Amino acid sequence: MNIETKSIYGEIDDYLKFGWKHTQDHSVRSGRTSHLEHILARDADMPNYVLIAALESKYFALKKQKKYYEPMDPLLSIALFVCLIIPFVIYLFIKTGQKDSIEAHNAEIQKQMDAILKEVAPLV
């Protein structure tokens, strides 16, 4: 049996879908803060391991491509409105277009991630 392990900070739900099993937790101190580290393990000799590992790599590469929308700054909006209405309107259109673009991009990435999860589900 060839066991591989991985340490993860944060959510582990996505990793569990690729054959990882949660083995233990421990706290790691970094300066004044401490973080909970999850230890995961899986058998590298399991059937379809190479395909599962490749799909996992592709899934997390897609997940890193997701973008995050930063909402309008209320103070900047008020300052622009008070100073000049035209820059405020331009800023408003830019932020609205940016939000729509990011949502469309993330929807496409999520669709590809869901397709990978459907492909890996029968293999695990």
C-alpha positions as CSV (number, residue, x, y, z in Angstrom):
1,M,0.0,0.0,0.0
2,N,1.5,3.3,-1.1
3,I,0.0,6.1,1.0
4,E,0.4,9.8,0.1
5,T,-0.4,12.6,2.5
6,K,-1.2,16.3,2.1
7,S,-1.6,19.2,4.6
8,I,-4.4,21.6,3.9
9,Y,-5.5,24.8,5.6
10,G,-9.2,25.7,5.3
11,E,-11.9,23.7,3.5
12,I,-11.2,20.1,2.7
13,D,-14.5,19.2,1.0
14,D,-13.1,19.5,-2.6
15,Y,-10.2,17.2,-1.7
16,L,-12.5,14.5,-0.3
17,K,-14.1,14.2,-3.8
18,F,-10.8,13.1,-5.2
19,G,-10.2,10.1,-2.9
20,W,-8.5,11.9,0.0
21,K,-9.5,10.8,3.5
22,H,-9.3,13.1,6.5
23,T,-6.9,11.6,9.0
24,Q,-6.2,14.2,11.7
25,D,-6.1,17.9,12.6
26,H,-3.5,19.9,14.5
27,S,-3.0,23.6,15.3
28,V,-0.1,25.5,13.8
29,R,1.1,28.8,15.3
30,S,2.3,31.5,13.1
31,G,3.3,34.6,15.1
32,R,0.3,35.6,17.2
33,T,-2.2,33.6,15.2
34,S,-2.8,29.9,15.0
35,H,-4.3,27.9,12.1
36,L,-6.0,24.6,12.0
37,E,-4.1,22.2,9.6
38,H,-5.9,19.2,8.2
39,I,-3.9,16.1,7.3
40,L,-5.3,14.1,4.4
41,A,-4.2,10.8,3.0
42,R,-5.0,8.5,0.1
43,D,-3.8,5.3,-1.4
44,A,-1.6,5.9,-4.5
45,D,-2.2,2.3,-5.6
46,M,-6.0,2.7,-5.9
47,P,-7.6,2.0,-9.2
48,N,-7.6,4.9,-11.7
49,Y,-5.1,6.9,-9.4
50,V,-3.3,8.5,-12.4
51,L,-6.6,9.7,-13.9
52,I,-8.0,10.9,-10.5
53,A,-4.7,12.8,-9.8
54,A,-4.8,14.4,-13.2
55,L,-8.4,15.5,-12.8
56,E,-7.6,16.8,-9.3
57,S,-4.8,18.9,-10.7
58,K,-7.0,20.3,-13.5
59,Y,-9.8,21.0,-11.1
60,F,-7.7,23.1,-8.7
61,A,-6.0,24.9,-11.6
62,L,-9.4,25.9,-12.8
63,K,-10.4,26.9,-9.2
64,K,-7.4,29.2,-9.1
65,Q,-8.6,31.0,-12.2
66,K,-11.8,32.2,-10.5
67,K,-12.0,36.0,-10.1
68,Y,-13.5,37.9,-7.2
69,Y,-15.6,41.0,-7.5
70,E,-14.7,44.0,-5.3
71,P,-17.8,46.0,-4.6
72,M,-17.9,49.8,-5.2
73,D,-16.2,51.9,-2.6
74,P,-18.9,54.0,-0.9
75,L,-16.6,56.8,0.0
76,L,-15.1,57.0,-3.5
77,S,-18.6,57.0,-5.0
78,I,-19.7,59.8,-2.7
79,A,-16.6,61.9,-3.4
80,L,-17.0,61.4,-7.2
81,F,-20.6,62.3,-7.0
82,V,-20.0,65.4,-5.0
83,C,-17.0,66.5,-7.2
84,L,-18.2,65.5,-10.6
85,I,-21.2,63.5,-11.7
86,I,-19.6,62.3,-14.9
87,P,-16.8,60.4,-13.3
88,F,-19.3,58.8,-11.0
89,V,-21.4,57.6,-13.9
90,I,-18.3,56.3,-15.7
91,Y,-17.2,54.5,-12.5
92,L,-20.7,53.1,-12.1
93,F,-20.7,51.7,-15.6
94,I,-17.2,50.3,-15.3
95,K,-18.0,48.5,-12.0
96,T,-21.2,47.1,-13.4
97,G,-19.5,45.8,-16.5
98,Q,-16.7,44.4,-14.4
99,K,-19.1,42.5,-12.1
100,D,-21.0,41.0,-15.1
101,S,-17.7,40.0,-16.7
102,I,-16.5,38.3,-13.6
103,E,-19.8,36.5,-13.0
104,A,-19.7,35.1,-16.6
105,H,-16.1,34.1,-16.2
106,N,-16.7,32.3,-12.9
107,A,-19.8,30.6,-14.3
108,E,-17.7,29.1,-17.1
109,I,-15.0,28.0,-14.7
110,Q,-17.6,26.5,-12.3
111,K,-19.2,24.6,-15.3
112,Q,-15.8,23.1,-16.1
113,M,-15.1,22.3,-12.4
114,D,-18.5,20.5,-12.2
115,A,-17.8,18.5,-15.3
116,I,-14.5,17.3,-13.7
117,L,-16.4,16.4,-10.5
118,K,-18.9,14.3,-12.5
119,E,-16.0,12.6,-14.3
120,V,-14.2,11.7,-11.1
121,A,-17.2,10.6,-9.0
122,P,-17.4,7.1,-10.5
123,L,-13.7,6.6,-10.3
124,V,-13.3,7.3,-6.5
